[in-house]
Amino acid sequence: MKRLIKKSSFDNVNALRFIAFLAIFFAHAAISFDPQIRVAALFSDVNKLLSTLNSVAYSLIFVLTGFLNTWSIFEERFIYKKMNVLRFYMRRFIVVIPLIAIALLLAFWLMPKVNSPIPKPNGEELPLWRYLTFSSHFNSIESGNPYRELSNNLWSTEAYILFLLFWPFLMRSFRRRETTLFATMFAVYIVFQLLIPEYPSKSFFVLNFFPELATGSYLAYISFFKYPNYDKLKEHTRRTIGFTYLGFILFILFKNRISNQLALPEHVFQIVEKIAISLTLGYFIFEQNFNSNSILKAAKMKFMNFPGKIVLSLYVYMPVGIILSFLAISFMTDIETEAAALVYRPLIALTATIIIASLSHEYLEKKFVRLRKIYNPTREYNPSGLQDAKAQNT
């Protein structure tokens, strides 16, 4: 009996997205423009840790990006025998583009008119056309100022869009040779880092995230087709998973000490670190979605599931929430403290961001989400499962 195929879903992905967003959010929200607070030991130590978590969170986002988009391509190939690039673009961009338009509207028109205690950023803002052509990330991007972040916050969205624009064609060109493509991405990243180690904006290039994108894509490859590595990873015990998490946490906490002990050139350590973190995050995504021995499935933290669904909205409206938190604290007191910078203001900003993003999702994005469903694979088919998927790829 024929049945209608349903698009694959991964229960733990939304919570993982929200966890990544929280790390990015607090790294941007726990800021201060008071010179005395900025040099305080506690503030400095917390910001160093948040900066590291911010970097790891972006890596997690891009590993998920590679995984989900590559899985989507394999899924469509399985159903239709080939992939429709236009349909892929519509699924991916139909919600993203309206949000980018809102972010640019806020950055170039509304928020600069707000009278707030935040110092205006130094230097001129990049022209609008740089954002419309997804090329703003070629300039060094200043962080730590919510006004600046209203537009500069789009650098990762630009990297995401550039990846999506080229990925269907690369996957088509390397069909049945996907592992060569993934290995080439790692090689390109290494060459990129070695050739321009001091370029100020290189950390914002899509090339800088090739290890994450390649890791996520390889994860989709072995998982969709149930290759031997998939079975080996599924056999990992709770103890193995737990020690992996523990080792990863210790590495994050003592990264600088480890770097000093290894005495590697800085750019070489960055390459090793980037690849190691990408592979480890890929392992965590695998165990969350495919391994039954997980210590804790992220989806069980139910309060994270809905925010994870609207994480792109949260990311876009994050600077607005931060600006509103500055307004709220300045209204309540004239004296800034470390507690305000590290706790009160970030919590106010997070609350405001979630409220704004939820309203945006309910009254704007839902319409585009419904349209996106039109382009999901929905053809009737009659297999008992995906057991012949591997055969189609060989």
MOLINMO-V713662 format. One record per helix or strand of 2 or more residues. SS is the DSSP state (H for helix, E for strand). FROM is the first residue (numbers start at 1). LEN is the number of residues. If there is no record, write none. Layout:
{{SS | FROM | LEN} {SS | FROM | LEN}}
//
This chain:
{{E | 3 | 2} {H | 13 | 17} {H | 35 | 4} {H | 41 | 40} {H | 85 | 29} {H | 128 | 5} {H | 136 | 3} {H | 146 | 7} {H | 155 | 19} {H | 178 | 18} {H | 202 | 3} {H | 206 | 19} {H | 228 | 7} {H | 238 | 16} {H | 255 | 8} {H | 266 | 24} {H | 298 | 3} {H | 302 | 8} {H | 311 | 22} {H | 338 | 36} {E | 380 | 2} {H | 389 | 4}}
//
